Amino acid sequence: MEYNVQAKHQKPRNSALEILRLFAMGIIIFHHFVVHGIFPAVNIEQYHSFGVFISLLVGWGGYLGNSLFILMTGYFSVRKEISAKSLVMLMMTMVFYSVTIAIIWKIQGRLPPGEMKRALFSFWYGYNWFVACYLLFMPLTYFLNKLLLQLDKVQYLALVAMEYFLYCVMPTFHGESFFQAPMLQFVMMYCMGGYLQLHKFKQEKFQKTRTWILIAFALVVVTDIVLIWQWLKGDDIWRYVNLLSTWTAVSMFMAAVSFKPFTSVNINKLAGSVLGVYLIHDNPLVRPFLWRELLPNVEFMDEKFFVLFMIAKVLCVYIVCLGIDLTRRKWIEPIFKRWMNYHWNHWCLRCRKLQAWVGARLENL
């Protein structure tokens, strides 16, 4: 989930990719609707209903949405140095939302014991796993980029193929690769995004948006068929999802990249709040409230209008969270930025002194 404090001299963002960000977050919200609101209350292996069928068709996209964000990060970051200021802003945003929500729950008398500590140190406790993982991963890209930029095309493809085999292929076919930590999804998808930036596709057919849309559509259909087949057999429904949706993410991303670039201020403004949408709706305190307490999803699963209910609820969650974060970015974020800019040079000076001190001690070892 790329987070960037865009400077005035930077090239405007391509709104085709910003639409993809918005789309990816929509996929993730549908996923959360299902995995947090339907699956915990229903034994889907034994409960064969229309509601479960629809939930399976739209609920497998969490990995896909996350992969799209990591792909974009790799694509735009492989040639660049990380922005420490952007990472600090991201951490401050994470803490702002986790603490604010915890205070609201505290006022209502609903805050579990010890939860305020977890909210205050949300990064340390992985309060929002994706953002915490992003914050841990991005400093590593300083070293990872140096490796990727030295590889030729064949070597780079071999690296990506090995990562895909270990992370997706072996687990799918019951192999033990010891390669299933979420951080390794970041490594694999970041490397794929970097490859698409550095080496691209040279064939004319792969320069066309239509080609990638057709590939993505075909992969989505195949994934749905396989998932439903696994469900009907009573087997692990998630078994093939990562294997297939990795390439669905690549296809969707390439469809946006090959689309004629354009810039829309409004689209870019909305896309800039997808981070806030994630931090709000998938907060550990908000999550059960949204999907299991507020118009509980499972209570509508067997209704004829379940599809309409699902779409309406996901859309409402998306719009409300966008509105909240747009408000934060207008009124709260400028205060954070001014405070950080005021102290930034002092912090950098201290870091340089610490670096020099550590370097001097290491030379004497």
N, C-alpha and C positions, 0 to 999 in steps of 0.2 A: 504494500500500500504506500506508494511513493508520496512522501510529504516534502514540500519544497516551498521555501520562502522566496518567491520570485522577485528578482531585482528588476528595476525599470529598464535596464539595457538588454535584458534577456529577450530572446525571440518568443513571441506569443505562442502559447500552447496550441497544438493541433486539436481542434474540438472533436475530430473523429475519435481520437484516443480518449478524450474526456467523456464522450458518450459511452465508450467501452467501460470506463471506470464506473459510471452510473449504472450501467447494465450489470456489471460484475457484482456491485453491492446489492442490486435487486435479486440476483441469483442467490446470494448469501442469505438474505432475509427470508426468502422462500425456504431455503434449507433449514434455517433456524425455526421457522414455523412448524416444520415437520419433525425435526429431531428433538426439539425441546417441548413441543406441544402435542404431538401425536404418538410418537414412538414410546415415550416413557409410560404411557397409560394403556397401550394396546400391544398385545402379543401378535405382531404382524405375521408371524409364521403360521399361526392358526386362524387368524381373523381375516378371511378373504372377503372384502367388501369393496364397493365402488370408492368409498372414501380413502381406504388404504391404497387402492390402485392409483388414484389421482395423486396421493401424497408421494408415492414412490416415483411417479413420472417426473415430478417437479422438485423432489426433495433431496436429490443426490448431488446438487451442484456446489456444496460448500468447498470442496477441494478445487473444483473448477474456478470458482470466483477468487479464491486465495491465489491460485496459480496465475491467474491473469494479472493480479496486482504485482506479484513477484516478477513475472515476465517483463512487465513495463519498467520495473525498477532496474532490472538487469540491462535492459535495452538502453536506458538513458544514463546509467551510472557506470557502465564498464569502462568508459574512457575518462571518467571524472574522478576527482578526489571527493571524499565524503564532506558534507557540510556539517561541522560540529554544531553550529548555531541552529540548524534545522532539526537535528536530533534532540537538542535541549528543548526547543519549542514543542516538539512532539511529546517528550516526556512530561512537560508542564501541562500540555493539553490532557494527557492521560490522567495525571494526578488531579487536575481540576475537576474532571467529570467524575472520577471515582470518589473523591472526597465530597463533592457537592451532592451526589446521589446518596452517599452514606449519611450525610447530615439530614437530608430529607427523610430517610428511613428512620433515623434516630429520633427526629421530632415526632414521627408517627408511632414510635415505640415498637418498631419492627426490626431494628438492627440486631443481628445475632452478636453474641459476645465475641470480642476480638476482631470484629469485622472492620472497625474504624482503623485499626493498625494496618490491616491488609490493604485497605483503600488508600491510606496515606503513603504506604510503600508499595504501591500497585505494581511498579516495575519489578521489584525484587520478588514479589510473590506471584508474578505472572497473572495478574488480575484479568487482563485481556490478553489471551495467549498470543494472538497474532501480532499485536503491537509490541508486546514485550519481546517476542522472538525477533521482530524487525529491529528493535533497538539493540539487541545483542548481536545480531547478524551484521548490521551495516558497518561497524568498525572493522570487522574481519575482511570486508571487501577491499580495504586498502591493500592487503596482501594478496587477496584472491585476484584482483584486477591485474596486478603485476604478473601473475602466472598466466592468466588468460591472454594477455596481450603478447606474450612470447610464443604462444602455441601457433603452429600453422594450421591450416584448415583440417587436414587429416587428423592431426593430434587432438584438435579441439573436438571433432566429431567422435573420436574414440573416447574422450573423457565423458562427453554427454551420454554416449551409448552405455558406458560402464555405470554411470550414475543411474540411468533409467533401469538397467538390468537389476541393480542392487535394490533400488527403492521401489520399483513397480513390478518387474517381471518375477523375480524370485518369490516375494510374498504372495503374489497372485496364485502361483502354483505350489504353494505350501513349502517353499524353501525358507530357510532361516538365514537372512543376509546380515542381521544385526544392523540394519540400515533404516530403521523406521522412526527415528526421532523427527519431530516436526522441523527442527533446524535443518535437517538434510533435504527436506522439500525445498527450503529456501535456497540451499546450495545448488540443487539440480535445476530449478526453474530460473534462478539468476543466471546460471551458466548458459541455459538455452536462450534467454533474452540477450545475453552478451553475444552469443554466436549470431543471432539474427541481426544485430547491429554491425558486427565486424565483417561478416562474410556474406550475408544476405542470400537471396535466391537469384540466379542469373537467367534462368529460362523465362521466356516471355509469358508463358501461361501462368507462372507463379507471380507475375506482376499484376494480375487481374483480381479485383475484389470478388468477382463472381466465382472464381475458382475456389477461393478460400471459404466463401459462404457455403458452397455446395459440399465441400469436404466437412466443414463444421456441422452442417445439417445432417449429413450421413452418419457422422460419429455420434451425434445426439440420438438419432433413431436407433442405431445399433446398441448404444448404452442402455436406452430404455427397454429395448427388447430383451437384452441379456439380463437386466435387473429384474424385470417381470418374470422371466423364465426361472431365475434363481428363487424368486419369491414363491412361485407356484410349486416348485420342487421342495421347498422348505429348507433350502441351502442358504449360505451366507450371501445376503443381497449386495454387500459392499465389495465382494471379492474382485470384480473386474473394473470397478469404478475408476480407481487411480490409473490403471493400465490404459484405459481408453480416454479419460478426460484430460490427461496430460496433453494429448495431441489435439483434443478439442480446444483447449486453451490456446495452443500455438496457432491453430487455424483461425480462431476468432481474432486473436491479436493481429495476425497477418492480414486479415480482412480489413481491419481498421487502419493498419499501416499503409496498405496499398490503395486505400480510398483517397480521393483527391483532397489534399489538406485544405482546411478552412478554419476560420476563427470566429467564435461566437462568445461574446463577453458573458452572456447569461448562462450558457452551457458550462463554460469554464468556472464561473462562480459557483454554480450548483455542485460541479464535480469536486471543487475544492473542499466540500463539506462531507465527502463520503467517509473520511476518517472519523468525524464527529458522529455520523450515523452509526458507525460500528461501535464506537466507545459507549454510546448511549444504549442502543437496543440490545447489545450483547453483554452489558454489564451484569455480573453475577447476581446482583440484587434485582435488577430490572427484568432479567430473562424469565424467571418463573412467573412474575407478575403479568408480563405481556402475554405469554402463551398458555398459562395454566390457571390464572386467576381472572384476568380481564377477558370476559367472553371466552371461556376455555375452549380451545380448539377442538378437543376431543368430543365435546358435547354437540358439535355441529357436524361431525364426521359422517353421520348417516342421514343427514338431511339432503333433500333434493337440490338445495341451493348451496351445497358445500363449496363447489368451485367458485361461485360468486363471493361467498363469505371469505374464502382464502385470499382471493385477489384483493377484495376490499380491505381486509385487515392488513395484509402486507403493504398495500399502497398507503393506508393511513399511517402505519408505523413509519414508513419511509418519509412521507411528507412532514409529519410532526417532528421527526428527528432532524430532518433537513432544516426546518424552520428554527429549531432550537440552536443548531450549530451556526446557522447564518447570523443569528442574533449574537451568539458568543463572538463570532469573528468580527462583527461590527463594533461591539461595545467593550468586550473583555480582552480580546487578543491584542489590540493596540496598547493596552496598559502593560501586558506582559512584555511586549516587544520593547517598549520604551525603557522598562526596568532592566531588561536583559541587555539592551544596547548600552545603557548607562554603565553597567558593570562589566561588560564583555572584555574590554581591553585589560582591565585589572585581572580578571580571571585568566586571560591568555598569558599575561606576564608571569603570574604565579605558576602556571603550567610549564612555561619555558624554564623557569628557575628549577622546578622539580625535575624536569627532564635533564637539565644540565647536571644537577646533583647526582641523579641516578647514573647518568652516563659516566661521570667521573669515578663513581664507586665501582662500576663494572670494569672500567679500564684497569683498576688496581687488583682485580681478582686474578 
